[in-house]
Amino acid sequence: MNKEFYKLKTSLIKSLANPTRLMIVDCLRKGEKTVSGIVLALRDEQSNVSKNLSILKNHGIIKDRKSGLNVYYSLKCTCINQFFSCLDVMISENLEYQQELVNNSKKTGG
């Protein structure tokens, strides 16, 4: 196994390990948006969104294009949709499992 390849994977995963950046990627899954569109969708400060857009762009997760005065952001690789869908399923399954544990604990008095 190539350790450098796994270091690159780790760096990419770390770039996503932030709630704002995850929300931006999720927002862009629905299509291309301007910074102001992302700010509005996230209900966050433009400076925070811009900083996180820069991090995502530097890691090759998103891309931008300029049109007049606007900059439009979109996902660079649409396979991230499948990754996010997989995460959603994992979270749902984990929540179901945790709920089962709570329910079983209540039944047994533990």
C-alpha positions in Angstrom: 0.0 0.0 0.0 1.2 3.5 -0.8 1.3 5.6 2.4 1.4 8.9 0.5 -1.9 8.0 -1.2 -3.5 7.5 2.2 -2.1 10.8 3.4 -3.8 12.5 0.5 -7.1 10.7 1.4 -6.7 11.8 5.0 -6.2 15.4 3.9 -9.3 15.2 1.8 -11.4 13.7 4.5 -10.1 16.3 7.0 -11.2 19.1 4.7 -14.7 17.8 5.0 -14.6 17.4 8.7 -16.3 20.6 9.4 -20.1 21.3 9.7 -20.0 24.4 7.5 -18.1 22.7 4.8 -20.4 19.7 4.9 -23.4 22.0 4.6 -21.8 23.8 1.6 -21.2 20.5 -0.2 -24.7 19.3 0.6 -26.1 22.7 -0.7 -24.1 22.3 -3.9 -25.4 18.8 -4.4 -28.6 20.5 -5.5 -26.8 22.5 -8.2 -24.5 25.5 -8.9 -24.9 28.5 -6.5 -23.3 31.9 -6.0 -21.7 32.8 -2.7 -24.8 34.9 -1.7 -27.0 31.9 -2.5 -24.9 29.6 -0.3 -24.9 32.3 2.5 -28.7 32.5 2.3 -29.1 28.7 2.3 -26.7 28.2 5.2 -27.9 31.3 7.1 -24.2 32.0 7.9 -21.8 35.0 7.6 -20.4 35.6 4.2 -16.8 35.7 5.5 -17.2 32.2 7.1 -18.8 30.8 3.9 -16.0 32.3 1.7 -13.3 31.0 4.0 -14.8 27.5 3.8 -15.4 27.7 0.0 -11.7 28.4 -0.4 -10.7 25.3 1.7 -13.1 23.1 -0.4 -11.7 24.5 -3.6 -8.1 24.1 -2.6 -8.8 20.4 -1.9 -10.5 19.9 -5.3 -13.9 19.2 -3.9 -15.6 22.2 -5.6 -14.9 24.4 -8.5 -15.9 28.0 -9.5 -16.6 29.9 -12.6 -17.0 33.7 -13.0 -19.9 35.2 -14.9 -19.9 39.0 -14.8 -19.7 40.1 -11.2 -20.8 36.7 -9.9 -18.8 33.7 -8.9 -20.7 30.4 -9.2 -19.6 27.3 -7.2 -20.4 23.7 -8.0 -19.1 20.2 -7.1 -16.0 19.3 -9.0 -16.7 15.6 -8.9 -20.4 14.6 -8.7 -19.5 11.2 -7.2 -19.5 13.0 -3.9 -23.3 12.7 -4.2 -22.9 8.9 -3.7 -20.6 9.5 -0.8 -23.0 11.8 0.9 -25.9 9.4 0.2 -23.9 6.6 1.8 -23.2 8.8 4.9 -26.9 9.6 5.2 -27.7 5.8 5.2 -25.0 5.1 7.7 -26.3 7.8 10.1 -29.9 6.6 9.7 -28.8 3.0 10.4 -26.7 4.0 13.4 -29.6 6.0 14.8 -32.0 3.1 14.4 -29.5 0.8 16.1 -29.0 3.3 19.0 -32.8 3.6 19.4 -33.1 -0.2 19.5 -30.5 -0.2 22.3 -32.4 2.4 24.2 -35.7 0.6 23.8 -34.2 -2.7 24.9 -32.6 -1.0 27.9 -36.0 0.3 28.9 -37.6 -3.1 28.6 -35.0 -4.8 30.8 -34.8 -1.9 33.3 -31.2 -1.3 32.6 
